[in-house]
Amino acid sequence: MAGTDVLSPFRLDGQVAVVTGASSGLGARFARVLHGAGATVMAAARRADRLEALAAECGDRLVPVVCDVVVDADLEGLIDAALAHGGDRLDVVVNNAGIGTPMRAEDEPIDHFRRVVDVNLHALFRLCQLASGPMLARGRGSIVNVASMLGLVASAPIRQASYCASKGAVVNLTRELGCQWARKGVRVNAIAPGWFPSEMTTDMWDDEASVAYVEGNCPMGRAGAEEELDGVLLFLASGASTYVTGQTIAVDGGWTAR
């Protein structure tokens, strides 16, 4: 092992990556991390101003792409833009875009349930399909789906039927795609974050009872910090995990181990 650079497999120099939901929170962090590891990153979201600010912060190799993930034409344009910047190569896709609003299952409008599943599951699958074309053609690629620990366990007493259903589907879809494409060189894995401050959970951290709930029930006694997802993201996105596919890694402070 003398002289071996054990960190080199985590580098993404010369690679092309796509990150959805990149205008804020964890998505913006994921884009920064992949960019910092050397990748050219197509940062996709609906809010152009935030993407432009992220591009100005990161400089070269971060390309803002305005994209609504539930619009198939936008997803097709996103992949086309990635291939144009990468010389027809696409190495990494991070399916991060997602939504969810707590409410009682008996009160949840069916249109809201459909909307959550459309964003969290249907759009994710469509981007996996579109990315699989160039990846399978080259015989290599890594897709990282952002699921949730609430795709592994119930959210009760917080009530989120549509969110839990959609993220649970992402977990099993990840298994299926990972196995379907394993012999063709394309890996599909997922990250299942626990309680992390984000734009979607802002109200939670402003509520003393919610904070006490997390601190009292998480084995580590706290919420996660966004940088605590950096390592698992780089592991799954890079050549450091070439024998890993179909897996969901929970980064949840021990929540699902209870």
Secondary structure, DSSP 4 states (H G I P E B T S, - for coil): -TT--TTGGG--TT-EEEEESTTSHHHHHHHHHHHHTT-EEEEEES-HHHHHHHHHHH-TTEEEEE--TT-HHHHHHHHHHHHHHHTS---EEEE-------B-GGG--HHHHHHHHIIIIIHHHHHHHHHHHHHHHHT-EEEEEE--GGGTS--TTS-BHHHHHHHHHHHHHHHHHHHHSGGGTEEEEEEEE-S---GGGHHHHT-HHHHHHHHHHSTTSSPPPGGGGHHHHHHHHSGGGTT--S-EEEESTTGGG-
